C-alpha cells in the first residue's frame, strides 16, 4: 500500500516506496496555481530527491515524497512564498512489502525497483475514474478476480452527453468551473484530483499499475480540454507530476491518440515529455499512444513503445522488428477489442483477441486487453463478459513460469512464432494452424549434442497443458538447426490455437509469482 503519511508528528514512520506528505498552511490570496514555486529537498547521506509541491486549495500546500531507502531522511522546503520557504523536518523510512515503481529491465522488459520482474498484462478502462462509486467498486471487484496488472485510464474526462445530464452527470472537473463558458483554465480544482488520487491508490492496493493518460482529443468542441494553450498544458503537466509522481504505480502516458489533438505537434509533446522527465524525481515510465501519426519512440525521454497498430499483432514477425527499430520494450496498448460494437475496432471474438496476445508475447512484446460488449468495460469498467480474460490469465501464468528475464525471439528472421531463452526454453505458438504433428527441430543457437528436453502441448483456448511422456535428446547441430537424435515428432490434436513449451531438462526456470490468474491444468498425454 501507498497510504499518505502527513507531517502530523515530528518524525513520521513511512513504508519504503510509500508516500510521505508535507502539509503547509499558506496564503489564499491571488492564484497560486499560476504563481507558486514550491519544492523540497529530501536527503539521506549522499542521496537526495527534490519533488515539486502544489496548491491543494483553501490555503493548503503539499509536497509528496516516495522514499526508496530505509532509515532517516531529512528535508528542507524551497518556495517563492515566504510562509512556505525553509521549513525543515525528518521522516523514518521503514521496511515494507512495496516493490516500488516499474522500470525498464534488460532493454525490452520491465521490473519493479526492488528487482522483481513485472510482466505487463494490461486492460483498458478509459473512463473508470468518472463513474459513480457503485460502478467503481464493481470494477475493483472485477479486477481483483482477473490477472490484469496494468490499467490504461484517462486523467481528464472525455465529453459525453451522459456526463452533462442524467444520473451520471459530472459535478467536478479538472479546472475550476462547470462548463466551457466558465472554466478557468488557470486554476485547478483540487477536489477533482483528490478523487482521482483515491482511484489511483485503490488500483495500487490491488497491485495494478496505472497508465495515466494526460492529454486526449475527445471533447467534440464542448469543454475545451483538448484545445488548451501551451501555458495551460505546461502548468497541467507540472501539476500532475507534483500530485501523482509519489504514487509507486504510476506510468505516464502523455496522450491517447496524440495526432488527433490537432493543435499540438510532436514538438509540443517533446516539451511535455521533457517537463515530466524534469519534475518526476522517480523516473516513472513514459510513453505516448498514437493515432494516424507515429511519435518517434527513439527519443531519449520515451522509455517504452505504447502502440496502436492492429496489424502488428495479426501476424508473426512485427514485434521483433519493432524491438530492433526502437531497442525498447514494445507494448501493443491497443490491438482492437473483444466485443459486439458497431465500430470495427470493437468486433473481435475472444479467440482472436487471445490469438493476438500470443502473437505479441511470442514476439518478445506485450499487449493490452480491451472489451466492449453491449458498450461495457473500456468506457467505465464494471464487469467483464468476454471470453478472453481468463485465457489471457492463463498466458500470464505461462509467461511468469518461464525465463525470468522475459521472452526473447528465438530466430526472428526464419522462425517467427517462437520466443524464450535460446538453449533453455522455447515457447512456440501455432495460431490458426492445425497440424497433427510437429517435428522436433530447434534453431541451433546455444544448443549442443546430448542436451535433453521435455515438451508440453498447450491448448491455449481450453487452457490445458499436457506433458509429452518421451524425452527428446539432441543430435549434432547443423548450420541452422538441430533435431531429436531419433527424428521423433510431437503428436498434436489437429486443432487451432495450440502451443508448445520446450524446456531443457536441468535448466533453471522462474518461480511462479502471484496466483491471481487461472490455475494451469497439467496432464500427461
VENRA-V301129 format. One record per residue. SS is DSSP state (~ for helix, > for strand, _ for the rest). Layout:
BEGIN
ss
SS
SS
END
This chain:
BEGIN
ss
_
_
_
>
>
_
_
_
_
_
>
>
>
>
>
_
_
_
>
>
>
>
>
>
>
_
_
_
_
_
_
~
~
~
~
_
_
>
>
>
>
>
>
>
_
_
>
>
>
_
_
>
>
>
>
_
_
_
_
>
>
>
>
>
>
_
_
_
_
_
>
>
>
>
>
>
>
>
>
_
_
~
~
~
_
_
_
>
>
>
>
>
>
>
_
_
_
_
_
_
_
>
>
>
>
_
_
_
>
>
>
>
_
_
_
_
>
>
_
_
>
>
>
>
_
_
_
~
~
~
_
_
~
~
~
~
~
~
~
~
~
~
~
~
_
_
_
_
_
>
>
>
>
>
_
_
_
_
_
_
~
~
~
_
_
_
_
_
_
_
_
_
_
_
>
>
_
_
_
_
_
_
_
>
>
>
>
>
_
~
~
~
~
~
~
~
~
~
~
~
~
~
~
~
~
_
_
_
>
>
>
>
>
>
>
_
_
_
_
_
_
_
_
_
_
_
_
_
_
~
~
~
~
~
~
~
~
~
~
~
~
~
~
~
_
_
_
_
_
>
>
>
>
>
>
_
_
~
~
~
_
_
_
_
_
~
~
~
~
~
~
~
~
~
~
~
~
~
~
_
_
_
_
_
_
>
>
_
>
_
_
_
_
_
_
_
_
_
_
_
_
_
_
>
>
>
>
>
_
~
~
~
~
_
_
_
_
~
~
~
~
~
~
~
~
~
_
_
>
>
>
>
>
>
_
_
_
>
>
_
_
_
_
~
~
~
_
>
_
~
~
~
~
~
~
~
~
~
~
~
~
_
_
_
_
>
>
>
_
_
>
>
>
_
_
>
>
_
_
_
>
_
_
_
_
_
_
~
~
~
~
~
~
~
~
~
~
~
~
~
_
_
_
_
_
_
_
>
>
>
>
_
_
_
>
>
>
>
>
>
>
_
_
_
>
>
>
>
>
>
>
_
_
_
_
_
>
>
>
_
>
>
>
_
_
_
_
_
_
_
_
>
>
>
>
>
>
>
>
_
_
_
_
>
>
>
>
_
_
_
_
>
>
>
_
_
_
_
_
_
>
>
>
>
_
_
_
_
>
>
>
_
_
_
_
_
_
>
>
>
>
>
>
>
_
_
_
_
_
_
_
_
_
_
_
_
_
_
_
_
>
>
>
>
_
END
